Amino acid sequence: MEFKDHFSAQAKEYSRYRPGYPPELFEYLSSLVTAHETAWDCATGSGQAAIGLAPFFKKVIATDASSSQLEHAVPHSKIEYRVATAENSMLETGSIDLLTVATAIHWFDTDKFYQEVKRVLKPGGVIAVWVYYDNMISENVDRVSAKYINELVESYWPADNKRALDFENSISFPFELITAPEFVLHMEWNLEEYLNFLYTWSSTQNYIKTNGTNPLDLISDEFEIAWGKKEEKKDVKWKLKMKIGRV
């Protein structure tokens, strides 16, 4: 399967303006496995999930098909970053205790990837995949965000992103299901940081490539009015949609 690279061009911004994950998420996932030798964070991007896994495993292997993304990943003594696709990880058979895919499963050829999952996970090993979307800030800001999504960049999303929006139905998952608790991401951002997050979206980048202009410039005044003081930090929240399974 050809690697569809929607993020390397803005890899630096992606590493700075993507939300981190709550520590309790990784504490919970680590509790599902009996061995804590090696975790694999697949399609790690700039390493947000890999960093979260590090306290709970002796070693974390974090792979991504984009070398540009990995150049901006956060270094850690327990994490080994490698360039590899999800479908051909080059990992040893039966070597992984826990496998995570953080907001990337919709880009994969899942038929081939799941074959790789079954090969590399140890018996009883666990795979956890998740996505997040529809951030919540305040009624006024959320209204402008909805306008940005629905009126400016809706038609510029890659087709694979639509699988993320319909995560429950569109992503197959041929494993013994484990019911997960609800997890919520929180980031304290000012307006500039939030707009930089929107800038990292593949739909925003596709709009820029197609039209030669930044769609955020068309709506930034409305965001400023809705936000209030631009420097004010606001709680930005996302709910995780998760599927967890055991081999």
C-alpha positions in Angstrom: 0.0 0.0 0.0 1.4 3.4 -1.0 2.1 5.6 2.0 -0.1 8.7 1.9 2.0 11.5 3.5 -0.3 14.3 4.7 1.9 15.5 7.6 5.6 15.7 6.7 5.3 19.2 5.3 4.1 20.6 8.6 6.0 18.1 10.8 7.5 20.8 13.1 4.1 22.4 13.7 2.5 18.9 14.2 5.0 18.1 16.9 4.2 21.4 18.8 0.5 21.7 18.3 -1.0 18.2 18.7 -2.5 17.4 22.0 -0.8 15.0 24.4 -2.7 12.1 26.0 -3.6 11.7 29.6 -1.3 9.5 31.8 -4.2 7.5 33.0 -4.8 6.2 29.5 -1.4 4.5 29.4 -1.7 3.4 33.0 -4.9 1.6 32.1 -3.5 0.1 28.9 -0.4 -1.2 30.6 -2.7 -2.9 33.2 -4.2 -5.1 30.5 -0.9 -6.9 29.8 1.0 -9.2 32.1 4.4 -8.5 30.6 5.9 -5.1 30.2 9.0 -5.7 28.1 8.2 -4.0 24.8 5.4 -1.8 23.5 5.0 -0.7 19.8 3.6 2.7 19.0 2.7 2.4 15.4 2.4 5.6 13.2 3.9 7.5 16.2 4.1 10.9 14.4 6.1 13.0 16.8 5.9 10.5 19.6 3.0 11.8 21.8 1.8 8.3 22.6 5.2 6.7 22.8 6.2 9.2 25.5 3.1 8.2 27.4 4.0 4.5 27.2 7.6 4.9 28.3 7.0 4.8 32.1 5.3 1.5 31.9 7.5 -0.6 29.6 11.2 -1.4 29.5 11.3 -0.5 25.9 9.1 1.3 23.4 9.6 0.9 19.6 7.9 3.9 17.9 7.6 3.6 14.1 6.4 6.0 11.4 6.5 6.0 7.6 7.6 9.7 7.7 11.2 10.4 8.5 10.3 14.1 8.8 7.9 13.4 11.6 10.4 11.3 13.5 13.0 14.2 13.2 10.7 16.2 15.5 9.9 13.4 17.9 10.7 13.9 21.5 13.8 11.8 22.5 13.6 9.4 25.4 16.0 6.9 26.7 13.4 4.1 26.5 12.1 4.9 23.1 13.6 3.7 19.8 12.3 5.6 16.8 12.3 3.7 13.5 11.1 4.5 9.9 8.7 1.8 8.9 5.1 1.4 7.6 2.3 -0.1 9.7 1.9 -3.0 7.3 5.6 -3.9 7.3 7.0 -3.1 10.7 10.2 -5.3 10.4 9.6 -6.2 14.1 10.4 -9.7 15.4 7.5 -12.2 15.5 5.9 -12.5 18.9 8.0 -9.7 20.4 5.3 -7.1 21.4 3.3 -6.9 24.6 1.2 -3.9 23.8 0.5 -2.2 20.5 -1.0 1.3 20.2 -2.2 3.3 17.2 -3.0 6.9 18.2 -5.2 8.7 15.7 -3.8 7.0 12.6 -5.7 3.7 12.0 -7.8 5.3 9.3 -4.7 5.7 7.1 -3.8 2.0 7.1 -4.6 -0.9 4.9 -6.1 -2.6 7.9 -6.3 -6.1 6.2 -2.5 -6.1 5.9 -1.9 -4.3 9.1 -3.9 -6.8 11.2 -1.9 -9.6 9.7 1.2 -7.8 11.0 -0.5 -7.2 14.4 -1.2 -11.0 14.8 2.4 -11.7 13.8 4.2 -9.4 16.2 2.0 -9.5 19.3 2.8 -12.1 21.9 0.0 -14.5 22.8 -2.4 -12.6 25.0 -1.0 -9.3 23.7 -3.2 -6.2 23.4 -3.8 -3.8 20.6 -5.4 -0.4 21.3 -6.4 2.0 18.5 -8.1 5.4 18.9 -9.1 8.7 17.3 -10.2 12.0 18.6 -12.1 14.8 17.0 -14.8 17.5 17.7 -12.9 19.5 20.2 -14.9 21.5 22.8 -13.9 24.9 24.2 -16.9 27.2 24.7 -20.2 27.7 22.9 -18.9 30.8 21.0 -15.6 29.3 19.9 -17.2 26.0 19.1 -19.6 27.8 16.8 -16.8 29.4 14.8 -14.9 26.1 14.7 -18.0 24.4 13.3 -18.2 27.1 10.6 -14.5 26.6 9.7 -15.0 22.8 9.4 -18.3 22.8 7.6 -18.0 25.8 5.3 -14.3 26.2 4.6 -12.4 22.9 4.8 -15.0 20.1 4.7 -14.4 19.2 1.1 -10.6 19.2 1.5 -10.4 16.3 4.0 -8.7 13.2 2.5 -11.1 10.4 2.0 -9.4 8.4 4.8 -10.3 11.0 7.3 -13.9 10.2 6.8 -13.2 6.7 8.2 -12.0 8.4 11.4 -15.2 10.4 11.6 -17.2 7.2 11.4 -14.7 5.3 13.6 -17.1 2.9 15.2 -18.5 1.6 11.9 -15.8 2.1 9.3 -12.8 0.6 11.2 -12.9 -3.2 11.3 -11.3 -4.8 14.4 -11.0 -8.6 14.3 -9.9 -9.1 17.9 -11.4 -10.2 21.3 -12.9 -6.9 22.4 -12.1 -5.2 25.7 -14.5 -2.5 26.9 -12.6 0.6 27.6 -13.5 3.5 30.0 -13.9 7.0 28.6 -10.8 9.2 28.3 -10.8 12.9 27.7 -7.8 14.9 26.3 -7.2 18.4 27.8 -4.9 21.1 26.5 -4.5 24.6 27.9 -4.1 26.8 24.8 -4.4 30.4 23.9 -5.9 31.4 20.6 -2.6 31.3 18.6 -1.9 27.8 19.8 -5.4 26.7 18.9 -5.2 28.2 15.4 -1.8 26.5 15.0 -3.5 23.2 15.8 -6.1 23.8 13.1 -3.2 24.6 10.7 -1.8 21.1 11.2 -5.0 19.5 9.8 -4.6 17.7 6.5 -7.8 19.6 5.3 -6.2 22.9 6.0 -3.0 21.9 4.2 -5.0 20.6 1.2 -6.9 23.9 1.0 -3.6 25.8 1.0 -2.2 23.6 -1.8 -5.3 24.0 -3.9 -6.0 27.7 -3.4 -2.7 29.2 -2.5 -4.1 30.9 0.6 -4.6 29.9 4.2 -8.3 29.4 5.1 -7.6 30.4 8.7 -7.0 34.0 7.4 -10.6 34.1 6.3 -12.0 33.4 9.7 -9.4 34.5 12.2 -11.3 37.7 13.1 -14.3 35.6 14.0 -12.1 33.4 16.2 -10.7 36.5 17.9 -14.1 37.9 18.8 -15.3 34.5 20.1 -12.2 33.8 22.1 -12.0 37.2 23.8 -8.5 38.0 25.1 -6.2 36.2 22.6 -3.6 35.5 25.3 -6.1 33.8 27.6 -5.6 30.1 28.0 -8.7 28.0 27.6 -9.4 24.3 28.3 -9.6 22.5 24.9 -11.2 19.1 25.3 -11.5 16.0 23.0 -13.1 12.7 23.8 -11.3 9.6 22.6 -13.0 7.0 20.5 -11.3 3.6 21.3 -11.2 0.0 20.3 -9.1 -2.4 22.4 -8.6 -6.1 21.7 -6.6 -9.1 22.7 -4.8 -11.6 20.5 
